Every structure is written in C-alpha cells, then in structure tokens.
Amino acid sequence: MARGSGRADTWLIVLGQSSQALGMGGISLFLPLIREDLGLSFAQAGQLAAAATLVYALMQVPAGWLTDRYSPKKLFCAGVLGTNAMSLAFAVVHPYGWLLAVQAVSGLFRSLIFAPGMMLIREQFPADRKATAMGLYVAGGFASSVLLNILGPLAVGPLGWRWLFVIFGGTGVLWALLYHRVGTDPHREPGAFPRLAEVRRLFGHPALWLIGVIQFARLATAQGLAFWLPSYLVAEHAMSLAGAGAIAATSALITAPSNLLGGWLSDRLGRPLLVIAVALTALCASLAVLPLVGGVLPLLAVIGVNALFVQLYFGPLFGVGLHYLGQRTAGFSSGFGNFCANAGGFAAISALGTIKDSTGSFTLGFQLLAGLYALALLAVLALTRTTPLTEGPVPPPAAAPAPASAARKQEPPAGAR
C-alpha cells in the first residue's frame, strides 16, 4: 500500500481516473436506449465511442511528452475536469453531429489523465511495488464499472440516461477540484527532463514496437468487448437490459481485483513476461470459444475467464516498458504504449459495430480479436530476446577535430614563441 503520507493522494488519483469510466461505460450500458432515442444504427452508435477513442489515442504520445516536461498534477486535474465537463455536455446535447464533437473533445481531455496519473501514482509506492501501483490505478475504473452496471439499470428507469450522465460528470468535477487543492506534484531534480535526442532513440529500440503490438491487442479486447457486451447479450442472446447489465457488472467485478493480482504476481515473482504470456493465452482461447457457446452457464464461464485475464497483465506490461525503455522517458514510452492500445480500442469498437451490421453477428469480430492475441504472444516471445535500452541521458555530440591545415595556420611563427 502507499506510504501513509500519500494515501489521500493515492485514493484521489484513483477516484479521478475512475470517473472517466462512468461516462464511457454509461454509453456502453445504455447504448440500446441511446440508439432508440437518437435513431442510430449499430455503426453510428459505435462511432460515439470511437470518436473519443481515436482522439484519445492520437494524443497519447503528446500527452506522454508533456508529462515528462511539465507538472503531472496540473495535467491530470485538467484532464479529469475536462472529461467530466464533456459528460455533462453529453447529457444536454441532442444532434448526433454535436454528440460526436463532444466525444472528440472528451477524448482530448481523457488523454491528459493516463500518463500523468501513472506517474503520480508510481510516486506513492516504493520501487519494488510499481506494478502493484499501476494495477491499482486502473482497478478503480473497474470498481466504478461494477457500481454502474449494478445500479445503472435500476436508476435509468426513474431518472433517464441523460440525468445519469449529469450525475457522472458532476461527481468527476468534484474529484478534480479536490485533488487540485490537496494533491502534491512529484519532486524532480534539476536536469531530470529528458532531451529530444533521448526520445528519438526510443524509436530505434525494438521493445517500443513489440510492447506496442501487445498494447494494441490488450485494449482492442478490453474496450471492444466491454463496449459491445451488453448489446451482444441483448441482440444475440435475447437478454433484458437488466440481465446484460448484471453480467457486465459481474465481469467488471472480476476484472477489478485482477488488476491488483497481476501487479502483485509480477512484483512477487519478478517475471512479468510470464504473467503477460499466461494472460494472453487464456484470452486467445476464451475469445475463440465465445461465439460457439449457447447456454447461459457456458456463456457466463467464458465471459468470466475473459474478465479475469483481460487486465491481469496491465501492471506487468507497463512495468516491462519501464524495464526495457528506462525511467527518464517513462511518460513518453507509457504514452506511446497507450496510443497503440487505444488505436486497438478504436479499431475494435468501430469494426465490431460494422461487422454486426454487415453480417448480422459479432462472431467474425470475436475471431479477429482472438487472432490479435495470437500475434501478441509472438511479440512476447520476441521481447524475451531483446536487450534493455541503456539508461541515462544521450551525451552531446563531440566537437569535430580541426583539420590539420587549419591547425598549422593557427600555429604561431617560430619567432613569436
């Protein structure tokens, strides 16, 4: 657990980060109602989430660079405040085009939450608990998803989905203001900011790209399946919204502690790549089987296996990034990894809705996700054969020696010696 003096900071960071899950998860859970109110197709509904995810993904590298250069606390507070302000806007805006614009701006602010928050929470834990810290960081988001999926179907009847978004946004704004008042920025030594040359050399290291492949597969399923799961259960298994919400809540309830479990296992065993490989294998198998099961109990079992492993390797994966790419550029490398992850999320959310419209089923989409995990396993194997990047600043280029002719010209005449 975090050191005593930092416990308030730790929980406010987790609460601020988790507030974004309510807005994103609310669109997923209430999508059947939102589609009915706005008259949207499955593909159009998918674009509501995809617009935010695309902007969020494109901003991850700039946000990571900003985190290495400027105050992570101020960036984090701005991100939480803006994201939840967009949840309030989503509740009151009606035209579909404006809703897409709101979601795009929401993605911009959400990009300022991840990398700064990761840096802030790592500072609250000792060096041998970093994977645990990063697991805790996202566990709060899944805990809020549990509450959303349990209470949301009960509250949406009397309140309506728009009022629920007002509640989500108002609560998140409160966390942002509170953390801005009482939170602290991590101490940085003079000269701790990485130079541009240090960032550039990351792109020549294979670990950056191999981790990017694994990250792409990670969030393609974590977001794609989470977003479409209620609609999949309602459309292809004839469940009620309350029943689909209960399954989604149970799924999130399983996932929330698995974030902490994966980080703890990684720190305890000292073998993060093993944790990652086991999780990817289980996820590949569960997604390949999901379209084939028909009964309620087998369906619940497969969803449960997926929920257990889908975020188990979150902390270990970002810990591996620090190991292979170093601490000085941690904000940038984390941002690049999260860019790849959210590119996967954007692709999956968009593709699953389009595939459903085109084929009448989610089956092909789930099979493609299983194939992504097989590719990610190959990336893990390649990563085991990769050498970590040497830590430390890039030395400035040495001055070129003067030509011999120039040296002779500058030599004083013999009589002047």
N, C-alpha and C positions, 0 to 999 in steps of 0.2 A: 504494500500500500504506500501511498505517497507519504512523505515526511509530514509531521504534524503541522508545521507552519504553512504547508502548501495545500492542506486538504480542502479549504474553501475554494482556492484557485482551481484545484483539480475538478471538483464537482460542478463549478460554474462553467468550466470549459466543456465538460461532458454534456451539461444541460443545454448550453448554447449550440453545440454541434448537433445534438439530438433534435433540436427544434426544427431543423430543416427537414427531418424525416417525416414530420407530421404533414407538411404541405405536399411533399412528393408522394407520400403514402396515401394521403387523402384522395389525390387524383386517381390513384390505382384502385382503392377500395370503392370509391363512389363513382367509378367510371360508367357503370351501367346507367346510373341516374343522370350523370353529366351528359352522356350521349343522348339520352332520351330528351332532356331539357333543351339541348342545343341542336338536336337532329344531326348528329355526326356519324360518319362511317367508322369502322374499326381503324382504318388507316389514318383518318383525320384525328381520331382520339389519341392514337399513338404519337402523333406529331406534337400534341400538347406537352408530353413528357420529353419527346426527342428534341424539341426546340431548346429547352432548358439544358438538357444533357449535352447538346452539341456546343453551345456557348461555354458551358462549364468546362468541357474537355479542351476546347481551344485556348482557354485562359489558364490552364493548369501550369504550363511552363512559365509564362509571365508572372503568375502568382507565386510560384516557387522562387523565381529570381528576386521578386520584391521581398519575400520572406527572408532571404539571405542578406538583403541590403538594409531593410527598414524595420520598424517596430512591429513584431508579430502580434502584439496585443492590440494595437490600433487597427491593423488589417483585419484581425479576427472579429473585433467588435463591429467594424464597418460591414463585414460580410454577414454576420448574424442579423444586424439591424436591417440591412437592405433586403435580405432574403425574406424575412418575415413581413416587411412592408409590402413585398410583392404578393405574399399570401393574402394580405388584406385587400390588395388591388384585385386579385383573382376572384374574390368574393363579390365584388361590386361591378366588375366589367362584364358586359354581355356579348358583344360581337365576337365571333370566332377569331378574326384577324387581330383584334386587340388582345384577346387572351394569349395568342401566340407571342405577341410582343411582350406581354407581362412575363411570360415564361422565359423568354430570351434574356430579359433583364434580370430575372431571378437567377438564371444560370451564371450571369456575370458576378453577382454578389456571392453566390454559393462558392465560386472559385476562390474567394478570399477567406474561406473558412478552413479548408482542408489543410494545406501546407502550414499556415501559421499555427493552427490548432495542434497539429502534430508536433511542431517544435515546442509549443508551450507546455504540452502535457509531458513530453520527454524530460523537460527540465524539472518536473515534480518527482521523478523517480531516480534511484541510483543507477549506476552504469550497468549492473547485471540484471536490471528489470525493464529494459527498454521495450522488448517485445510485449511484455505484460502491459506496459503503459499504452502502447499503440492498440492493443486489443481492447483495453478499457475505453479508449477514445471512441471506438465505433459501437461498443456494446450498448451505450446509452441510446443510440439511434434505434437499435432493435428493441430495447425495452419500451421506448415510446411507441414503436410499431405494435407491440403487444397490446398496450392500452388502447391504441387507435382501433385495432381490429376487433377487440372485445367490446369496447364501449361505443365505437362509431356507429355500427348498425342499430344500436338501441337509441342513440341520440339523434340520428339523422331523420327519424320519423317526425318527432315534435319540433326540431329545430331547422331541418333542411341543411343541405350540404354547404350552402353559402355562409350561413351563420357559424357553422363549424370551422370554416376557414378564417372567419373573423377571430374566433377563439384561439386557433392555432397561431395566427400572426401576432395577436396581442400578447400572448404568453412569451413568444420568442423575443419580441421587442423588450419585454421586461428583463429577460436574462441578459440581453446585450447591454442594457443600461447598467444593470447591477455589476456585471463583470468589469465594465469600463470604470466604474467607481472604485472597486475594491481589488481588482486584479493587478498583478505585477508583471513587468517585462523581464525576460531573462537577461542576466548580465553578460555583456560581451566585452572581451578585451580589445584594446585598440589594434587595428590591423586584422581583426578576425574576419572581415568581409572578404569573400573570395574575389579574385580578379577575373576578368572576362576570359583570360587565357586558361584558367582552371576549369571554367565551364566548358570551353571549346574542346578541351582534351577528353571530356567525358564521352563525346560523340564518337571518338575513336576506340572506345573500350567496348568489347562485345557484351559485357554484363549489362550495360544500359539497355541494349536491344533485346537480349534474352529475357530480362525481367519485364520489359515492355510487352513481349508476347504473352507471358504468364498473366500480367495485369489485364491485358485485353480480354483474355478468356475469363478471368475472375469476375469482372463486372458485367460482362455480356450475359452471364447467367444470373448473377446476384440481382441485377436490375431488370433484365429481360423477363426472367421467370417471376420475380416479385411483382412487377407491374401487371403482367398479364394473368397471373394465377387466379385471382377472383373471376375474371372474365372467362378463363378456360374452364373453371369449375361450373360456372353458371351456364355457359353455352354448350359444353360438350359432355357434362355430367348431370345436367338438369338440376343443379343445386340452387337453393334460395340464396339471396344476398347474405342473410344472417349466417347460413351454413358455410358459405365460402369465406366470410369474414372470420368465423371461428377457426377454420383450417389455417387461414393466413396468420391469425393470431398465434395459434399453436406453433406454426412454422417459425415465426419470429421469436417465440418464447424459447424454442430450442436453439436458435441461432445466437441469441444474445449472450448466454454463458459460454458458447463455443468460441467466441472471440477471445475471452479471457483464458479458456482452456488451451487454445492453440498457442497463445503467447507464453503461458506458463510452461507448457511442454517444451517449447523452443528454448526458453531460458534454462529449464531444468536439464534437458538432455544435451544442450549445446549442438543440436543437429537440426537446424531449421529446414534444410533442404529435404530431409527425410519426412518431416511433418507436411511440407508442401506436396511432396510426391504422393504420400498416402491419401491426402485430401483430394488431389486431382484425379487419382484412380477411382475413388469412391464416387465422385461427381460424374465422371465419364460414364460409369456403369449405370448410375441412377437415371441420368437423362436419356440414355439409350433405352431403358426399360419403361420409362414413364408413359409413352404413348401406347404401350402394349397392355397395360393393366386396366381392368374394367371394374372390378369390385371395389367397394368403399375401403375395406381394410387393406388390401394390397396397395391401393392408391395412397392411403394415408402413410403406409410404411415407406413407400418410395419418396414421398414428399418429405417425410421425417428424416430419411437418410440424407437427402439433398440439403435440408435445413441445417443438419449437424455439421456438414463439411463445407458449406458454401463460403463461410467466413472464418473457418478454423485456421486458415493459413494467412490471414490478413497481417497480423503482427509479425510472424516469421518472414513473410515476403518483404515487408518494408525494412525489417532488420537485416535481411540479406543484402538489400540495396545499400544500407549504411556500411556493411562489411566490405562489399566489393568496390564501392564508389567513394567511400570516405565521409567524414563528418562535416568538413568545411563547406561542401556544396550540397548538404543534406536537403535544404529547401528546394533547390533546383532539381536534384535527382528524384526526390519524392514527388515534385510537381510533374516531372516528365512521366514517371510511372503512373501517376493518377490521370494524366492526359490519355495515355494508352488505355487505361482501364475504362475511362468514360467514353472514349471512342468506341470501345466494345459495347458499353451500355447503350449508346446512341444507336449503333448498328443493330443490336438485338431488339431494342424496343421498336424501331422502325420496321425491321424485317419481319418480326413475328406478326405484327398487325397486317402488313401487306400479304404475307403468306396465308394468313387466315382468310383475308378477303379473296385471294386468288384460288385457294384450294379447298376452302371450307373447313379446314382443320389446322391445328397447331402442330401436327405430327412432324412435318418436314422441318419446322423451325427447331423443335427439340432435338432432332437428329443432328442438325448442323451445330448446335451447341455442344453436343457430345463429341463431335469431331474436333471442335476447338480445344477441348480439354486434352484430347489425344496429342494435338500439336503442342500444347503447353507442357505435357510430360516430356516430349523430346527436348524442349527448351531447358527443362530442369536437368536433364542428362548432360546437355552441352555446358550448362553452368557449372557442373561439378568439375569440369576440366578447364575452368577459366581461372586465371590468376588475378587476385585483387589489385586494384589501382593503388600505386604508391601514394600514401597520404602526404600532404604538405603543399605549400604554395609553389607555383611554377616560377623558377628563377628567371630574372630578366635576361634578355639576350645579351651576350657578351659583346663588347665593342670590337669591331673588326680591326686587326692589326694594320698599322700604316704601311703602305708599300715601301720597299727598300729604297726606291729612288727618292721618295718624299723624305725618308729619314736622312738620306745623305744631304738633301737640300737644307734640312733644318740643322745639320751639324755645324757648329761654329768653325770658322777658319782656324788653322793651327796657331796663328799669331795671337788670336784672341783668347786662347786657353790660359 
